[in-house]
Structures are given as C-alpha cells and as structure tokens.
Amino acid sequence: MKCTKRPKIILVPYPAQGHVTPMLKLASAFHNRGFDTIMVTPEYIHHQIVSRLIESKDQTLSMPIPDGLDKATPRDFFAIEMAMENNMPGHLEAMVRKLDEDGGVVCMVIDLLASWAIEVANRCRVPAAGFWPAMLATYRLIAAIPDLVRTGLISDAGIPQLLGTTCLPDQPMLSTEDVPWLVGSLAARKARFKFWTRTLDRSKTLRWLLVNSFPDEYMIDGKQTQLVKNSKDYHSPLVFPIGPLSKHAVSKNPSFWEEDKSCLDWLDKQKPDSVVYISFGSWVSPVGDGKVNNLALALEESGRPFIWVLGCAWREGLPVGYLQRVAMQGKVVSWAPQMEVLQHKAVGCYLTHCGWNSTMEAIQCQQRLLCYPVAGDQFVNCKYNVEVWGIGVKLNGFGQKDVAEGLRRVMDQDSEKWKNRLRRLYERTMGEEANSRVLSNLKAFIDDLKSITSWSDS
C-alpha cells in the first residue's frame, strides 16, 4: 500500500449523536497531524451534520451511504442494527475501494458498535483501529463475557443467573445488573447480548483500540491505578487512551438538533449555584411518560430553578398546565448548548443519565451530579461517578421525597468538599500532565501505524 498523497483515514461511527461527536473530534485531531479525514455515516445522519460542519469550517469530509431503510422507519437500535448488518457493508466497501485507488487510505477507525465495518476493512486490506467512545472499564466488562459465562454469573444468552458481583483487576465491584445489554424485554436483552458477542468476535482481528477516556480511570483517595493491561484474557488489542475528546472541541458542536440558546439569557438572571440542569441525552428516551410526570411534579415541588431538556415528543407526559405553572421557576427546552450551560455560574447540579460524553463534560465543567442511569454503559459510569470518584449521588426514583433528598445532598451539603473533589478530578483527567499523556498516546498510535504501512510524513 504505497501512499503518494496526503494519507487518508476513514472513520466509521455508530450512527448516534453520542458516537458521532467524539469521532468528529478524533478526526480533527488526526487532521491536525497531517491526515485527510473522511467520516462515513448513513444518509440521514449526513444530512443532519453536513451543514454544521461546513458552517464551522471543519476540515473533515462527511460522506453518506444508504442505510436501506424507509424514511418513515424509526431509527431505533434494532432497525439500525439490521441496516448495518444487511445494507451498509456493500456501500462502504465500494466507497473504500474508490478512495483507496491511489493507495492513499492508510487506516480505518471503526466504532466497535459498528463492528460490521471491521470486516469491510479486512476485505479491502486496510489496517483497522477500533474506537471505543466510552470508559475502558465498560469495554473490559464486555470483553469479560466469556469469563462471566464460564463462572455462571450469566447464561450463554447473557441473562444474569446470580445477583452477584464481578471484580476485574483494578476496577470497583460491579453487579451483574450493571452489564450494558440489560435493556428492555427478555428478547431485547438476548438480542443485545448477541450484538455484543458478535462485536467481540470481530474485534479479535484489531491491532489497536483508541479509547475516549483518560489513562487512569480508577482512582480512590488520590491513588492512581494502571488500568490498561493488554491481557490475552480480554482479547486485548494495543490500547491507547486518547480522551476525553470532549475537551478538544471542534469550532462548533455538530449537534443533530438546533440548540435553544435562550436558556443562556435565562441563566444570566439566576443566582450562582442555584439552578438544576436536567438532560437524559440524545439516544435513550428519558424514562417514559409516567416518570416524566413524576419528575415534573418533583421539580415543581422542590422550588428550585431548573432547565430541563425535554423533546417535544415527551412533553405529552407533563401534567396539564405544567409549563404555564412553572414559567417563573424553570425553563423547558428541546435541546440545549450543553457545554455553555454546564459552564454557567448559575448551574449548581446536573441531573444526568450518566452517558459518557455527558459525564466527561460535567468533569470538564466541574459540575456535581445527580445520577439516574437508564441504559447501556450508564450503570458503570454511575458507579464510577458515585463510588469511585465521589462527584455525584445516585437518584433512586422520581418521587418527590427522592428528588428533594438527592438535590439537598448534592446542592446544600458540603459545597466546598464537592468543588474540591471535582477540581482534583479535573486536574488528574484533563490537566496539563493528563493532556501530555494523551498526546503521547496519540503519537504512539500514529508511529505504530507508520511502522506497518509504507506511509511516511517525511
């Protein structure tokens, strides 16, 4: 594979906001180091981000491929999985071969949740690096599936057999209920488990794994423990922690939705550390209509000012007349400029689903957390937020007493203790020394890539 022009890296994210955003930031990092970067997404994602990429003058080229689904088909997990497995591989392979006609494609970086693309890279004889957009701890839990089955903690269909704990090296005790495929009905859980076992099987051919996390995830009482271990027990590729990528922003956040910036003017009128910010992310529905109603009433009863990110489709779950009643107390928006909100001096607490991007943004902005995990890796993230890093409190439900007690613990107790803990965590994960390790890891990956290709930057 002889490269005669500026080398190309093709990036394939899983088609969801929380995966596309860090992949774009990784693409920007590669572009700044001499690569042409091409991100390949389904057409419906491409149309959502391409205008924002042009507006922000981002140098990554976005290229669409068909997903084969009707426009009216909801893009839920199972519809996307079907499209990725059945419809998209042929289109991606044709695109890769076209882009590589001059031998210029030196690598494909593939989100592990889009593992189908690993097989495309192998067929096209292009070196492939995996990309893990979440905590390495969650990857290691998934990679330990064979051991969990062998020890009887889960069945060969992924269903917990014992309400026990598992302890991987240098990680906190995790429950069998923390595994990320336990979402939805029994059939849905089995299907998600099959998705992960297939992902693991395909990932065995990977030479590298780029992880959107900091090098030392597991810290207790200031002690840093080496988490990255290339053990055959976990079918580990070479692991390069290169995050958190949330810190390395493109000039404009490539959000899929229009941000309502009026909430920033509203925040300017609030007292410091007084506002509760509520957002359950972009991928998983918040909690269901009944719980939307309960949370709404609990926020109203608390009397605290709040900003709540709640899509229009979920507002039917609000009590009748609710928006009018709380107009002076709170603001409900469809989508918010999250980093700007979290950085605002008026915000004193973030009620979050514990998505990884949101967790990293909270650490970057040094915001204390009220944690309500909903699905996937959020349960492991919550465990770290609460039990390892001590930057949040877990919310057990949306009853008025639960919410009031959670807010009291996070916002009214030991304010300086919370702030000091967040400050220390920020320095360890995003400070100068941590950033130096990230840059070193990125350079090490690029150097290893050079060593197996004929590409050179000389």
C-alpha positions in Angstrom: 0.0 0.0 0.0 2.0 2.9 -1.3 0.8 6.4 -0.3 1.6 9.1 -2.8 -0.6 11.9 -1.4 -1.7 13.2 2.0 -2.7 10.0 3.8 -6.4 9.3 4.3 -8.1 8.0 7.4 -11.7 6.8 7.1 -13.8 7.0 10.2 -17.0 5.0 10.7 -19.0 5.9 13.8 -22.1 4.2 15.2 -24.9 6.4 13.9 -25.9 8.3 17.1 -25.1 11.7 18.5 -23.0 10.4 21.4 -20.8 8.4 18.9 -20.6 10.9 16.0 -19.5 13.8 18.2 -16.4 12.2 19.7 -15.5 10.6 16.4 -15.5 14.1 14.7 -13.2 15.4 17.4 -10.9 12.5 16.9 -11.0 13.2 13.1 -10.0 16.8 13.9 -7.0 15.6 15.9 -5.9 13.4 13.0 -6.3 16.2 10.5 -4.1 18.5 12.6 -1.4 15.8 12.4 -1.3 15.6 8.6 -4.2 13.3 7.6 -7.1 13.8 5.3 -10.1 12.6 7.3 -13.3 11.2 5.9 -16.3 10.3 8.1 -18.8 7.8 6.6 -22.4 7.9 8.0 -25.8 6.8 6.9 -27.5 9.4 4.7 -29.9 10.6 7.4 -27.0 11.4 9.8 -25.0 13.0 7.0 -27.9 15.4 6.2 -28.1 16.4 9.9 -24.4 17.3 10.3 -23.0 18.3 7.0 -24.3 21.9 7.1 -23.0 22.4 10.6 -19.6 21.0 9.5 -19.5 23.5 6.6 -20.6 26.3 8.9 -17.9 25.5 11.4 -15.2 25.2 8.7 -14.4 21.7 9.9 -11.9 20.0 7.7 -13.4 16.5 7.9 -15.2 15.4 4.8 -18.6 13.8 5.5 -19.6 11.1 3.0 -23.0 9.4 3.1 -24.0 5.8 2.3 -27.6 4.5 2.1 -28.9 2.5 5.1 -31.6 0.9 3.0 -34.4 1.9 5.5 -37.6 3.8 4.5 -37.7 7.4 5.6 -40.6 6.6 7.9 -38.8 3.8 9.7 -37.8 4.9 13.2 -34.0 4.6 13.7 -34.1 2.6 16.9 -31.4 0.2 18.0 -32.7 -2.9 16.1 -33.5 -1.0 12.9 -30.0 0.4 12.8 -28.5 -3.0 13.6 -30.4 -4.5 10.7 -29.3 -1.7 8.3 -25.6 -2.1 9.5 -25.5 -5.8 9.0 -27.5 -6.2 5.8 -27.5 -2.9 3.8 -24.4 -0.8 4.6 -21.4 -3.1 4.1 -21.5 -3.2 0.3 -21.9 0.5 0.0 -19.0 1.1 2.4 -16.7 -1.4 0.6 -17.3 0.3 -2.7 -16.5 3.7 -1.2 -13.3 2.5 0.5 -12.0 0.9 -2.7 -12.8 4.1 -4.6 -11.0 6.3 -2.0 -8.0 3.9 -2.0 -7.4 3.8 -5.7 -4.2 5.7 -5.3 -3.2 3.7 -2.2 -3.9 6.7 0.0 -6.1 5.1 2.7 -3.7 4.2 5.5 -6.3 3.3 8.2 -9.9 2.9 9.0 -11.0 3.9 12.5 -14.2 2.0 13.4 -16.5 2.4 16.3 -16.8 -1.0 17.9 -20.6 -0.7 17.9 -20.2 -0.5 14.1 -18.1 -3.7 14.1 -19.6 -4.8 10.7 -17.1 -2.3 9.2 -14.2 -4.2 10.5 -14.9 -7.0 8.1 -15.1 -4.4 5.3 -11.6 -3.1 6.2 -10.3 -6.7 6.3 -11.7 -7.4 2.8 -10.2 -4.1 1.5 -6.8 -4.9 3.2 -6.9 -1.6 5.0 -5.5 -1.6 8.6 -8.3 -1.1 11.1 -8.3 0.5 14.5 -11.2 0.1 16.9 -12.7 3.2 18.6 -14.4 2.9 21.9 -16.4 6.0 22.7 -16.9 5.2 26.4 -15.0 4.1 29.5 -12.4 1.4 29.1 -13.9 -0.1 32.2 -17.1 -0.8 30.2 -15.2 -2.4 27.3 -13.3 -4.6 29.7 -16.6 -5.7 31.3 -18.0 -6.6 27.8 -14.7 -8.3 26.9 -15.0 -10.5 30.0 -18.3 -12.0 28.7 -16.6 -15.5 28.2 -15.5 -15.4 31.9 -18.9 -14.3 33.1 -20.5 -17.2 31.3 -17.8 -19.7 32.4 -18.2 -18.7 36.1 -22.0 -19.0 35.9 -22.7 -15.3 36.6 -24.6 -15.0 33.3 -26.1 -17.6 30.9 -24.8 -18.1 27.4 -27.7 -15.8 26.4 -26.4 -13.0 28.6 -29.1 -13.3 31.4 -27.8 -12.9 35.0 -28.0 -16.2 36.8 -26.8 -14.9 40.1 -27.3 -11.4 41.7 -23.6 -11.4 42.3 -20.6 -9.2 41.8 -17.7 -9.4 39.5 -14.4 -7.8 40.1 -12.0 -7.3 37.2 -8.4 -6.2 38.0 -8.2 -2.5 39.1 -11.9 -1.9 38.9 -14.6 -1.5 41.5 -17.1 -4.3 42.3 -19.7 -4.4 39.6 -23.1 -6.2 39.9 -24.4 -8.5 37.2 -27.1 -5.9 36.9 -24.5 -3.3 35.6 -23.9 -5.2 32.3 -24.9 -2.9 29.4 -27.2 -5.3 27.5 -29.9 -5.5 30.1 -32.3 -3.1 28.4 -36.0 -3.8 27.5 -37.8 -7.1 27.3 -36.1 -10.5 27.7 -36.0 -10.9 23.9 -34.4 -7.5 23.5 -31.8 -8.3 26.2 -30.8 -11.5 24.4 -30.6 -9.7 21.1 -28.4 -7.0 22.5 -26.2 -9.7 24.1 -25.8 -11.4 20.7 -24.8 -8.0 19.3 -22.0 -7.7 21.9 -20.7 -11.2 21.4 -20.6 -10.6 17.6 -18.7 -7.4 18.3 -16.2 -9.2 20.4 -15.6 -11.9 17.8 -15.0 -9.3 15.1 -12.8 -7.2 17.3 -10.2 -10.0 17.7 -8.6 -9.0 14.4 -8.0 -5.4 15.5 -4.4 -4.3 16.2 -5.3 -1.1 18.0 -8.1 0.2 20.2 -8.4 4.0 20.7 -10.4 4.8 23.8 -12.2 8.1 24.5 -11.1 8.1 28.1 -8.2 9.2 30.3 -5.3 6.9 31.0 -6.2 6.4 34.7 -9.9 5.8 35.2 -9.8 4.0 38.6 -8.8 6.4 41.3 -9.6 6.1 45.0 -8.3 8.6 47.7 -5.8 10.1 45.2 -4.3 6.7 44.3 -4.0 6.1 40.6 -4.0 2.5 39.4 -2.9 1.4 36.0 -6.0 0.2 34.2 -4.7 -0.5 30.7 -3.4 -4.1 30.5 -3.0 -5.9 27.3 -4.1 -9.3 28.6 -5.0 -12.2 26.4 -7.8 -12.9 28.8 -9.7 -10.0 27.3 -8.6 -10.4 23.7 -6.9 -7.0 24.0 -5.5 -5.1 21.1 -3.0 -2.4 21.8 -4.9 0.1 23.9 -4.4 3.9 23.5 -6.5 6.1 25.9 -6.8 9.4 23.9 -9.5 11.2 25.8 -11.6 12.7 26.9 -12.2 14.0 23.4 -14.9 16.3 24.9 -12.1 18.7 25.8 -10.9 19.0 22.3 -13.9 20.7 20.7 -14.4 21.4 17.0 -15.2 25.1 16.4 -18.9 24.5 16.6 -20.5 21.4 18.2 -22.0 19.3 15.4 -25.3 18.8 17.1 -28.0 16.8 15.3 -30.6 19.3 16.6 -31.0 23.1 16.9 -29.8 24.4 20.2 -32.1 26.7 22.1 -29.7 29.4 23.3 -32.4 31.4 25.0 -31.7 29.3 28.1 -28.4 31.2 28.5 -30.1 34.5 28.8 -32.5 32.9 31.4 -29.4 31.6 33.3 -27.9 35.1 33.5 -30.9 36.1 35.7 -30.4 33.3 38.3 -28.4 33.2 41.4 -25.0 31.4 41.4 -25.1 27.6 42.0 -28.9 27.7 42.2 -30.1 26.0 39.0 -30.7 22.3 38.4 -29.9 21.3 34.8 -31.7 18.1 33.6 -30.8 16.2 30.5 -31.1 12.5 29.7 -29.1 12.7 26.5 -29.9 12.2 22.8 -30.2 8.4 22.3 -32.2 6.8 25.1 -35.7 8.2 25.8 -35.7 9.8 29.2 -37.8 7.5 31.3 -41.3 7.1 30.0 -44.4 9.2 30.3 -45.3 8.2 33.9 -41.8 9.1 35.2 -41.8 12.4 33.2 -44.9 13.3 35.1 -43.4 12.3 38.4 -40.1 14.2 37.8 -42.0 17.3 36.6 -44.0 17.4 39.9 -40.9 16.8 42.0 -39.1 19.6 40.3 -42.0 21.9 40.8 -42.3 20.9 44.5 -38.6 21.5 45.1 -39.0 25.2 44.4 -35.5 25.3 42.8 -35.0 26.9 39.4 -34.3 24.4 36.6 -33.6 23.9 33.0 -35.0 20.7 31.6 -34.0 19.3 28.1 -37.2 17.5 27.0 -38.0 16.8 23.4 -41.4 17.7 22.2 -42.4 14.1 21.8 -42.1 13.6 25.5 -44.0 16.7 26.7 -47.3 14.8 26.5 -46.1 13.2 29.7 -46.1 16.5 31.6 -49.0 17.4 33.9 -51.8 19.5 32.4 -50.9 23.2 32.6 -47.4 22.4 33.9 -45.4 24.7 31.6 -47.6 27.7 32.5 -47.3 26.9 36.2 -43.5 26.7 36.3 -42.8 29.5 33.8 -41.3 31.7 36.5 -39.4 28.8 38.1 -38.0 26.8 35.2 -37.3 26.6 31.5 -38.1 23.5 29.3 -36.2 23.4 26.0 -36.0 20.8 23.2 -32.2 20.9 23.0 -29.6 23.0 24.9 -26.0 24.2 24.2 -24.9 21.8 27.0 -21.3 22.9 27.5 -22.3 26.5 27.8 -25.0 25.6 30.3 -22.7 23.5 32.4 -20.1 26.2 32.4 -22.5 28.8 33.6 -22.1 30.1 37.2 -25.8 29.8 37.9 -25.8 26.0 37.4 -25.3 24.1 40.7 -26.3 20.5 39.8 -26.6 18.3 36.7 -29.3 15.6 36.8 -28.0 13.2 34.2 -28.4 9.7 32.7 -24.6 9.3 33.1 -23.9 9.0 29.4 -20.1 9.0 28.9 -19.9 12.3 26.9 -22.1 14.0 29.5 -20.0 12.6 32.3 -16.8 14.0 30.7 -18.4 17.3 30.0 -19.5 17.5 33.7 -16.0 16.8 34.9 -14.6 19.4 32.4 -17.0 22.0 33.8 -16.6 20.7 37.4 -20.3 20.2 37.9 -21.6 17.9 40.7 -24.0 15.1 39.5 -27.4 13.7 40.5 -27.2 10.3 38.7 -30.1 8.4 37.1 -28.7 5.8 34.7 -31.2 4.5 32.1 -29.4 2.0 29.8 -26.2 0.7 28.4 -22.9 1.8 29.8 -24.6 4.4 32.0 -24.8 2.0 35.0 -21.0 1.5 35.1 -20.5 5.3 34.6 -22.8 5.9 37.5 -20.8 3.5 39.7 -17.7 5.4 39.0 -19.3 8.9 39.4 -20.7 7.9 42.8 -18.5 5.3 44.4 -15.0 5.8 42.8 -14.7 9.5 42.0 -17.3 10.7 44.5 -18.7 13.5 42.3 -22.3 12.5 42.4 -25.2 11.0 44.2 -27.4 8.2 42.8 -31.1 9.1 42.5 -33.3 6.0 43.2 -36.5 7.4 41.7 -38.5 10.4 40.7 -40.8 10.6 43.8 -40.9 14.0 45.4 -39.0 12.8 48.5 -36.3 11.1 46.4 -35.7 14.1 44.3 -35.8 16.5 47.2 -33.3 14.4 49.2 -31.0 14.0 46.2 -30.9 17.7 45.4 -30.4 18.5 49.1 -27.4 16.2 49.3 -25.8 17.5 46.1 -26.6 21.2 46.3 -26.9 22.0 50.0 -24.3 19.8 51.8 -20.5 20.3 51.9 -20.4 22.6 48.9 -16.6 23.2 49.2 -16.0 19.4 49.6 -17.8 18.8 46.3 -15.9 21.6 44.5 -12.5 20.4 45.8 -13.2 16.9 44.7 -14.2 18.0 41.2 -11.2 20.2 40.9 -8.8 17.4 41.8 -10.5 15.0 39.4 -10.3 17.6 36.6 -6.6 18.1 37.2 -6.0 14.4 37.1 -8.0 13.7 34.0 -7.8 16.9 31.9 -4.9 18.9 33.4 -1.5 19.5 31.8 0.0 16.2 32.8 -3.0 14.2 31.7 -3.1 16.1 28.4 0.6 15.3 27.8 -0.1 11.6 28.3 -3.0 11.8 25.8 -0.8 13.4 23.1 1.9 10.8 23.8 -0.7 8.0 23.3 -1.9 9.5 20.0 1.6 9.9 18.7 2.4 6.3 19.7 -0.6 5.1 17.7 0.4 7.1 14.7 4.0 5.8 14.9 2.8 2.2 15.1 0.6 2.8 12.1 3.6 4.1 10.2 5.6 1.0 11.1 3.2 -1.3 9.3 2.4 0.8 6.2 4.6 2.5 3.6 3.2 5.9 4.6 5.7 8.4 5.9 5.3 12.1 6.8 8.8 12.9 5.7 
